[in-house]
Amino acid sequence: MTTVQVTYAGLIKVKRGDAPKELYSHQNEAIKALNETNKNTFEGLLVLPTGGGKTLTAIHWLLRNFICIRR
């Protein structure tokens, strides 16, 4: 388990493991687009309809690309 100290949020413990929720195909497509857009610099906009899972998609992408890679 990795522990991260965040000034405004306190101590965050991150565990490795399987994703507890499977993403829908439109969310997987959004993640592929985010990966393509952000090869060099972080930029882009995640647009999904209301209830489309923007938060889940963004968190899933962030955890795979920043938390898992940078320890």
Protein Blocks (a to p, Z undefined) as FASTA:
>chain_A
ZZdddfknopadddedddfbdcdfklmmmmmmmmmmmmmbgcddddddehilmmmmmmmm
mmmmmmmmmZZ
